[in-house]
Amino acid sequence: MTDRRFTRRTALKGLGALAAGTAVSATASANETWDTIETPLDGTLYDVVRTADGPYAVGAAGTILERTANGWETVVQGGPTGNGNTLYGAGTTYFGERLWVVGSSGAIGEYNVRTGNFNDYSAPNDVTNNFNDVAVTGMADYANVYVAGDSGKIYSSFDNGATGTWDSVTPGSGSAINAIDFHGSRSGHAVDGNKTVFTTDDGSTYDQLGIENANVNFHGVDSDGADDVTVSGGGGVVYTWNGSEWRTADTGDATLRDIETEGDAGLTVGGGGKVYRYDGQWVQESTPTGQNLKSVVRGSTDIAVGAAGAVIEY
């Protein structure tokens, strides 16, 4: 796959040889089910991604969990600053060698999944607003980093987060940027809390892409190309952009917090433990949890995370 994103949800797309996982068919066999997996965290897990060292999840109190052969284990407590700022978003560099995390009070960090080194890039340009999500493109140590801000700004560094390299832009009304995802080095999409989708092809300037007459807020975005974008939001609504029009699908009434699609396959998750799988249409799947789910990642094992440290695997 050429120039695919290695962001918060699909870190291992195109890494076929890595044992950490590859994409699976959306058609499930009869013995495949969602199972509850124990974790050492009682607080909410807000994001889950795949890295070169396997799946990682981030959440309350600056906690980073790694899925090991012995189950989910804590590898970081306190976040990049050590102050326990909640981590809301995660993304990885190409080939998944670095895990980037963002969160409350301006927290930004880069974790080396091979060595355990953790670099703190928090409060760029002295900004200490909450950061909701992060998209990362490029190789380890040479990454472009895009951060979705609660103040309505998108922050970017084209020099691996180094001090003095951060710029910002307010693409819309100033409503919180809830999610961001990139399909190319400087090409991607973001959504905000004012029912707006933004697109960029230079990583610095953003245009509005829609969505006209949308009546729900947007919470998740999957950017697979300029003409291949999927957005999840309130009221169980999923929007898909095909390059000429937005198409709408209604899954029910649960707020859908995250979405990941590729081709004719996809997953979206949300309130009350809801999971919907796409295989020509969105179909609800039975899950063993009623906890609100915040993030999902597809792979040889699909993983969703959420409130009260919930992790379910398929």
Secondary structure, DSSP 8 states (H G I E B T S, - for coil): -TT----SS-TTTT-TT-TT-----SS--TT---EEE--S--S-EEEEEEETTEEEEEEGGGEEEEEETTEEEEEESSTTTSS---EEEEEE-GGG-EEEEEEGGG-EEEEETTT--EEE--SGGG--S-EEEEEEESSTTS-EEEEEETTS-EEEESSTT-TT-EEEE--SSS--EEEEEESSSS-EEEEETTS-EEEESSSS--EEEE-TT--S-EEEEEEEETTEEEEEEGGGEEEEE-SS-EEEEE--SS-EEEEEEETTEEEEEEGGG-EEEESSSEEEE--S--S-EEEEE-SSS-EEEEGGG-EEE-
